[in-house]
């Protein structure tokens, strides 16, 4: 008998791969996190450059910001 690592089940690929549209809440997570931390710690007035960077990322992904 072989070891259990030798038995790999192949899963069939789905016939249609439907791509769900990206939601704004799930886009640009890195810039969103840094922006939010800055706003909480320093206030919105001090974080304009991070806010704009997040907006640019969102626009790049096709969101109308």
MARPAZA-608759 format. One line per field, with one value per residue (C-alpha): chain; residue in three letters; residue number from 1; x, y, z. Coordinates in steps of 0.001 Angstrom, whole numbers. Layout:
REM residues N
unit	(A|...)
code	(ALA|...)
pos	(NUM|...)
px	(X|...)
py	(Y|...)
pz	(Z|...)
END
This chain:
REM residues 65
unit	(A|A|A|A|A|A|A|A|A|A|A|A|A|A|A|A|A|A|A|A|A|A|A|A|A|A|A|A|A|A|A|A|A|A|A|A|A|A|A|A|A|A|A|A|A|A|A|A|A|A|A|A|A|A|A|A|A|A|A|A|A|A|A|A|A)
code	(UNK|UNK|UNK|UNK|UNK|UNK|UNK|UNK|UNK|UNK|UNK|UNK|UNK|UNK|UNK|UNK|UNK|UNK|UNK|UNK|UNK|UNK|UNK|UNK|UNK|UNK|UNK|UNK|UNK|UNK|UNK|UNK|UNK|UNK|UNK|UNK|UNK|UNK|UNK|UNK|UNK|UNK|UNK|UNK|UNK|UNK|UNK|UNK|UNK|UNK|UNK|UNK|UNK|UNK|UNK|UNK|UNK|UNK|UNK|UNK|UNK|UNK|UNK|UNK|UNK)
pos	(1|2|3|4|5|6|7|8|9|10|11|12|13|14|15|16|17|18|19|20|21|22|23|24|25|26|27|28|29|30|31|32|33|34|35|36|37|38|39|40|41|42|43|44|45|46|47|48|49|50|51|52|53|54|55|56|57|58|59|60|61|62|63|64|65)
px	(0|1116|1128|-1850|157|244|-3536|-4524|-8050|-8369|-11273|-12908|-12634|-15925|-17453|-18113|-15749|-17906|-15827|-17670|-17256|-14902|-16677|-15313|-14929|-12582|-10467|-7100|-6850|-3260|-3914|-7212|-5580|-2805|-5267|-7661|-4881|-3597|-7054|-7684|-4282|-3672|-6973|-8150|-6320|-2920|-3613|-4506|-1683|-2864|-6476|-5458|-3316|-6315|-8548|-5970|-5898|-9684|-9778|-7129|-9422|-12295|-14246|-15700|-14286)
py	(0|3548|6303|8657|11486|9434|9593|13022|13650|15907|18305|19131|22747|24605|24955|28671|30757|33701|36583|38534|42308|43784|45636|48987|47591|44879|47007|48620|47111|48263|51940|51774|50419|53027|55823|54744|54409|57867|59439|57813|58800|62221|63427|63827|67131|65453|62512|64138|62406|58978|59775|60773|57636|55488|57384|56882|53150|52977|54884|52555|49613|51320|52890|56337|58312)
pz	(0|-673|1820|1980|392|-2829|-3148|-4374|-5491|-8483|-8312|-11629|-12685|-12650|-16107|-15694|-13648|-12767|-11469|-8808|-8994|-6429|-3656|-2428|1087|-184|-2519|-1729|1734|2289|1559|3434|6598|6637|5880|8639|11236|10363|10631|14018|15423|13826|12434|8869|8310|8791|6489|3185|1299|2489|1677|-1845|-2239|-1305|-3726|-6491|-5792|-5921|-9210|-10641|-9892|-11681|-8846|-9539|-6614)
END
